[in-house]
């Protein structure tokens, strides 16, 4: 029986049988893994609550025939405590977890950078020091960069002409100049491209100073760009509080 140990963030859980659960985690060294937690739905389970979405845990498993089995779990960070009861932060956190799950389709594939992004985003949301909408958009932009889908912001997506540019096209890949502007491109409100760049670079003083129109347009462009490349809608994004 081969044992392994790692830290990971619980992305989602599914019922299995009468008392067990399938727990999907993004781990530091093993990438995304699906494990079985036996007996955690019983009332007397001593550590079932540790394997809930948003929790950052240190777990030990042994290799099973189909799914690995959790034998021990210790809480590293209980991010859920800072999210439950706050609708904007909870829904933003749900979008973070669902996006992470979609971006790591292959189980066992190393994803250290994405793991660090998830932990950082959940810590920022639970800390309540920053606007959850800005935290979510910053995470989505950086996660798309991890996947190779980051939108062009400071140069034209088609001809690479340096900006600033006025138009954005999701199918074209981001900002577009006047010559390359395809039909259907949008002209976001002033400050949108500056906010996109600030979120991607982590310049929070600039991001916090952005006005409501720029924040609204940034959220719309980031969500559209992500779902275009995923080729599917995310169930959690329409629930995120953007007011």
N, C-alpha and C positions, 0 to 999 in steps of 0.2 A: 504494500500500500504506500504510494508516493504522496508525501505531504508537501504542501507549499504554503507560503505566507506572503501577504501583500497588503497594502492599503488601497482603499477604493471608495468611490462615491456610488451610493445606491441610486440607480436610474429608474428602475420600475420593479414591481413585484406582481406575481401571478399566483393564484391559488392552485394547489396541487393536492388532489385527494382530500381527505377530511381534515388534516392537521398540518400539512406541509406547504411550502411556498417555493416557487422558482424566483430567485433574486438575480436581477441583471445589474452588474456593476461595471464601472470603468475603473480599472486598477492602474497603479503606477507602472508596474513592470510587465504585466500580463495582458494589457489592453482590455478590451471588453470581454467579460466572462459571464456565463449563465450558470448559476449554482443552485443546488437544492438545499434548503434549510429545513431540516426535519423537526416536526413538532412545534414550530414557532407560533402556530395559530391556537395552540392550547392555552387556556387561561393561566396555567402554572408555568408557562415558559419563562425562563429567567432572562433571556436575551433576545426574544423575538422583536421587541420594540427597537432594538438597535439596527435591525435590517429593514428600515423603512426609507422611502424616497427622501432625498436631501441629506441623509446621514453620511458622514465621512468616517469610515471604520477601518480598523486593523483586523483582518480576518485570517483564519487558518482553514485550509480545506484539504481533503484528500481526493485523489483522482478516481472518479467512478467510471463505469462502463460507458455511459452517455453524458451525464452531467457530473461535475465535481460536487462534493458534498461539504457543506460548511460544518466545521467542528467547533469553532470558537470565533467570537466576534467581540471586539472592544471598541467603544466609541472614541473617536479622535476629535471630531467636531460635530455637535448636534445642530446643524444649520437650520433644521426644520423649526426649532423653537423660536427663531427670529423671523420666520416667514408665516407660520400659521397665525391667522387672526388679522393679517394685513393683506388685503386683497391685491393691491398692485404688486407687492413684493412676492406674494405666493404665486400669482399667475406668471410673473416674469421668471421666477424660479422653475415653474413647470415648463416654460418655453426653453429654458437653458437645458433641462434634462432631456426633453424630447429631441431637441436639435442635436445634442451629443449622441443620443442613441441612433439617430438617422445617419450621422456622419461617420460612425464606426460600424459599418455593416458587417465587416469580417471579424469574427471572434478570434481572440488571441493575437490580433495584429497590434504591434507596439504603437502607443498613442500617448507618449509622455507629455508632449506639448499640449494636447487637448485636455489631458487630465489636469495639468496645472491651470489651464484656462478655466475649467469648470470649478475647481476648488476656489480660485480667486474670485470668480463671479458670485458664487454662493456666499462666500465670506463677505463680499461687499454688500450683497443684498441683505444678509442677516445683520450686518453691522448698522444699517439704517443711517449711514452718514451721507449717502449719495442717492440721487434720484434713481429709482429702480428702472425707469424707462431708458435712461442714459446707460446704466449698467448693462441692461439687456442688449441694447444696440451695439455697445462696445464689444460685448462678448460675441455677438453674431458676426460682426465685421472681422474680428480676429480668428474666429472659428472658420470662416470662409477663407481666410488667408492660409490657415492650416490645410484646408482641403484643396487649395489652389484656385479658389474662385473669387478672390478679393476683387472688388470693383475698382476700376481706374478712377482716381480722384483728382490728381494733380496734373494729369496729362491725358490726351485723347486716347480712348481705348482702341481706336483703329489705326491712326497714323502716328501716335506717340508725340504729337505736338504739345509742348509744355503749355499749361494753363495759366491763369484760371479760365475755365470754359463755363458756358451758361446752360448747357443742355445735358441731360442724362438719359441713356437708353439702356434698359435692362438687357434686351437681346444682344446689343453691341458690346456689353461688358462694362458699362460705367459712363464716365464723362465723355462727351464727344464735342469736337470743334464744329464750327459753322459749315465747313466743307464736307465733313463726314456725317453730319447729323442725319440719321435715317427718319423716315416717316414714323410717327408714333412716339418720338422723343418728347420728354417733358422738360420744362424750365422751372426748376424748384425755386423757392423763395430765397432772397439774399441771405447769405450766411450758412446755407445748407452744406455746401462743399467744405467750408471751413470747419463746420461741426463734424462732418464725416472724417476729415483728416485728424481732428483733435481726438475723437474717440478711438481711432485706429492707433494713434501714437500715445494715448494715455495722458493727454494734456487736459486735465480736469478743470483748471481755471478757465480755459477757453470754453470748454464744454458747458460748464455751469453758467456762463454768461450768455449763452445762446438764447434767442427769443423763442416764443411759442411756435411761430410759423416754421422756423428752421428745424425745431425739434420734431414737429409733426411730419414735415416732408422727409426728414432723415429716417424716421421710423418706417414710413411707407416705402421708401426706396430700398432700405435694408431688407425688409420683409419680402418685397417683391423679388429682389435679386436672389435671396436665399432660396425661395420656393421655386424660382425658375430653374436653378441648377439642381435642386433636389428632385424636380419633376413631380412634385406632389405637394399638397397642402399640409401644413402642420395644424393639428387640431387645437393646440394651445394658443397659437398666435392671435386668433380672433378674440380670445377671452382676455388678453392683456389690457389692462386699464391704461388708455392713452390720454385721458382727460387731464 
